[in-house]
């Protein structure tokens, strides 16, 4: 990653906006949607600024005061960039290219807009409202996470793409039995290119609790896993992998890319 995506809580906070015209108007609408208090360059309390005309002198003045700046169409001057946004409040999906191509980010946003249900936010609200019941049902954090993963998985009781996933939350909480048994899955790598991962392999990497792998497995592959998944270098699959979902990245069919 070239930058760390974050979501800023701006409600009631001052944000500097400079410049005029369509670009400034668009940024003003975005800041207003986020609840920011839009101020001028001289506001002493502001720590974030958007320079909508990309003026370098303005950027340098603000930076000298310790203000983090976004300069429209000037990625080399930006401390942060503004992503394309898919809004299913409270669910937000941000697509960024680090300033490389706003057009690409927009195209991806438009495709995701068509894919994602409008009721996605209702599911998030239902899960938030059910947090006490979820914690009571699965007191152990690891078990709870696996239960949530299983419920939200394709075909799961609260699959986000089904018609009334939010309404199915009580049914999910009331079901009997474990959500997902502990298991070891094998992923056979055909190359060191993450684009060659199958959909199944990419999904498992996103769900795994721990990943067993040879030292030669490329970082680009391991980076497709959850950030909090444990990485364990090993020469062979483990006999006792541990609770939850464990993966063994098999190199047998991938020897050529290790040379």
N, C-alpha and C positions, 0 to 999 in steps of 0.2 A: 504494500500500500504506500502511496505517496503522501497521503494525509489520513487523519483519523476522523471518521464521520461522528458528529455529535448532534444532539438536538438541544437547542438553547431555549430555556424558559424566559421569554421576553416580556411577559405580561406586566405592564406598568413600568418597565425599565426604559431609560433613555437610550435611543439609538440615533446617531447622527446620519442625516441624509443630505448630500450636497448634489448640485447639478440641477438641470431643468430639462423638460421635454418628455418624450414617451418613455425613455428608459427610467427616468426618475419617477414618473407616474406609476410605472409597473412595480418598481421597488417599494414605493409608498403603499400600494395596495397589499403587497406581500407582508410588509411590516405591520400594517393595520390588522390583517388577518391573524397575525401572531400575537396581537395585543400590545405591541411595543408603543412607547411614547416617543414620537418622532421629534427630534430637536435639531438645532443648528450646530455649526462647527464649533462655536464658542462654549457650548455646554460643558462645564467642568466635571460633571459626574458620568458622562458617557464613556464607555469603554469599547464600544463597537461602532463602526462607521461603514456606510456604503457611499462610495464616490461614484455616482451614476454616470458622470462624464469621463471617468478615467483620468482626471487631471493629476499629473505626477506631483506637482507642487503641493496640492492639497493632501495627497497621500503622505508625502514626506513630513508635512507639518503635523498631521495627526499621529503618525508613527512616532515622532519625536516626543509626543505626550504619552506614549504607551498604549495608544488606541489600536485595536485590531481592525484592519481595513480590508474591504472588498472593493476593488476597482473594476468597474464594468469594462469588459473586453480587453483588460490588461492583466492577464494571469500572472505575468512576471512581477506585478506590483501587489498581488493579493496575499494577505495573511490567511484568508479563508475564501472559499468559493460557495456560491449558492446553487444547490442542486435543483433539478427538475423534481416536482413533488406529485405523488399520488396521494390524495387526501381521502381517507375513509375514517375520519375522526372517531375515536382517538388514535386510530392506526394511521401512521404516516410512513410512506415509502419514499426515500430520497435516492435519486440517481445522479451521480456526479461523474465528471470526466476530468476533474482537476483543471478545468478551464480549457481542455484540449478541443472540445466540440460541444457547444450548447445544442446544436442541431441534433447530434446523436442522442444526447440525454433526452431531448424532447421526443424523438422518435420512439425511444424505449418507453418513456412515460405513456405515450399514447397507446402502445400495445398493452402495457400493464393495465391501463384504465379499462380497456375492453375485456381483459381477462378476469379482473378481480370483482367479486360480488359487491354490490352497494351496501349489503348488510354486514360487511366485515367488521365495521365499527361496533355493531350491536353485539357481535360475538365477543369482542374485546371487553365491552362493558359488562356482559354477563359473566365472563370469567373473573373480572375484577370484583364484581359483587359477590361471587361465590368463593372468594379467597378463604374466609374462615372455614367453610365447609370442606374445601379442598385440603387445607392443612389438617383438619380433623380426620378426614378420610385417609390421607397418606401422610402421617407425621414425619417420616424420614424424607429428607430433602431429595436424595437420589431416587427413591421410589416414587416420590411425587413428580419429579421431572419426567421419569419414564412413563408414568401414567398420563401426563399431559401430552407427551410426544405420541403415545399410542392413540389417544383420543383424537388428536388433530391430524393424524396420518391419513393418507388417501383411503377412503372407505371407512374411516373411524367414525365413532358416534358423533363427534363434533368436528368433522372434516370441514374446514372453512369454505369449501366450494359446494357444499350441499345447501339445499334450499333454506332450511331453518336451523342452522347450526346453533344459534343462540338459544332457541327453544329446547334444544336437545341436551343442554348442560345438566339439568336435574336428572335426566335419564342416565347420563354418563356417570354422575356421582353415585347413583343408586345401584349400578350394576355390581354383580358379585364377581369374585375372583381377582387374580392378579391381572394387571394391564398388559404386561409383557414379561415373559420369562427371560432369565439371564441366558445369554447365548454367545457363541463365537461365530462370526461370519467371515468368509474368505473373499477377498477381492483380488482377482488376478489382473495384474497390471500388464498392459500390452506395450506401453511406452512411458516415457517420462513426461509426456505432455498432458496436463490436466484436461485439455479439451478432448482427449481420447477416453476419458472416464465414461462408463455407461451411466444412464440415468439412475440405475439401481446403486451403482458404486457411489455416485455423488450424493444420493439420499442417505446411504449408510454412513458416509463420512460426516454428514451433517448431524447425525443422530448419535454417533458412538460415544460411549463413556471413556474408552481407552483404545489406543491403536498400537498394536505390536507390529514392528517393521524392522527390516534390515537397515544397517547404517547407510546403505547406498540409495535408499529411496529418496528421490528429489524433494527438496523443500516445497517446490511448487505443488506437489501432490499433497503433502502434509498440510499445507496451508488451506486446503479445501475442507479440512475438518473443523469442528467447533473449536474456538479458541481455548475453551476450558477442558477439552478432552485431553487425557493423559497420553503422552507419547512415550513408548517403551521400546528401546532398541533390543532386538532379539534375533537369534539365528534360526529359530523354528517356532511354530505355533505353540502357545502355552498349554500345559496340561490343565491348569486351573486358571482360567482367564480372569475371574472375578465377577462381581455382580453387574447386572445390566448388560448392555451391548458392547462387546469387544470385537475388534477387527484384526485380522491377520492379512497384511499386504503381501501377496505372493509374488515373488520375483521370478519364478521358474520360467515363465513364458516371456519374460521381459529382459533376458540377458543382453540382447544387442544394445539397448539404450544405456547400459551401465559402462560400456567401453569408453 
